[in-house]
Amino acid sequence: MSKHHLVLLPGLDGTGQLFAPLLKVLPPNFTATVVRYPPTEPLAYEQLKPLLRQSIPLHEPFVLVAESFSGPLAIELAATQPHHLRALILCASFVSNPAPPLLQWIRWLNAPCWFQYRLPPTFVRYAAAMWDCEASVIDSLIEHTHSVRPEVLSHRFAQVMQINVQTQLRRCAVPLLYVRGTRDLLVMRHNWKTIARLKPDASYAEIDASHFVLQHKPAEAMVAIQTFLAANFDA
């Protein structure tokens, strides 16, 4: 059984704290490094690249696992073909503005004021399609998102609306897995279809979960990751 080291890149909150459910189900042959983004600095994707490069191992194989917001950042790094990168795993992520055509207007509503209020748990359960998710996960999502400055969250949201790394994805030479929750209301299925068109050999795993697939169904997500890595490196 091969050993695997995961470098975990967080979603919009950037705290890395939301990986706790996944880390609890990490198999014995897996280790992980959690990347964390500054909660008080509104850094662009380009400005986050040095932080990511400082977090990747220099002398051992590793797998990039990028959640939502971090997908484009991971793709850009993978496109440079860093030494020891074995695979790329995208969870509920995208290569360009993930909003469908009818919702492109949402970018014009982006402002720090929308991120300064603590959202009610019931709203989060509905918006994230997490009706059957443990209350502790909902509380963690609200708490850690609220720990980041509103200006930072707004800036990251603006980055998502502007990004396009389709060209970089075509240059990714390592195996790729896309993990998607069937109840994802934030990054919908057309984002996977775009990735599949650009990289036809990409693998796909679908889980009955919300956008927060790694928190909502961590055990199922870990099985998908294990299966993908075993198929590519244990044969």
Stockholm file with secondary structure:
# STOCKHOLM 1.0

chainA/1-235         MSKHHLVLLPGLDGTGQLFAPLLKVLPPNFTATVVRYPPTEPLAYEQLKPLLRQSIPLHEPFVLVAESFSGPLAIELAATQPHHLRALILCASFVSNPAPPLLQWIRWLNAPCWFQYRLPPTFVRYAAAMWDCEASVIDSLIEHTHSVRPEVLSHRFAQVMQINVQTQLRRCAVPLLYVRGTRDLLVMRHNWKTIARLKPDASYAEIDASHFVLQHKPAEAMVAIQTFLAANFDA
#=GR chainA/1-235 SS CCCEEEEEECCTTCCSGGGHHHHHTCCTTEEEEECCCCSSCCCCHHHHHHHHHHHSCSSSCEEEEEEGGGHHHHHHHHHTCCTTEEEEEEESCCSBCCSCGGGGGGGGGCCGGGGSSCCCHHHHHHHTTCTTSCHHHHHHHHHHHHTSCHHHHHHHHHHHHHCBCHHHHHTCCSCEEEEEETTCSSSCTHHHHHHHHHCTTCEEEEESCCSCHHHHSHHHHHHHHHHHHHHHHCC
#=GC SS_cons         CCCEEEEEECCTTCCSGGGHHHHHTCCTTEEEEECCCCSSCCCCHHHHHHHHHHHSCSSSCEEEEEEGGGHHHHHHHHHTCCTTEEEEEEESCCSBCCSCGGGGGGGGGCCGGGGSSCCCHHHHHHHTTCTTSCHHHHHHHHHHHHTSCHHHHHHHHHHHHHCBCHHHHHTCCSCEEEEEETTCSSSCTHHHHHHHHHCTTCEEEEESCCSCHHHHSHHHHHHHHHHHHHHHHCC
//
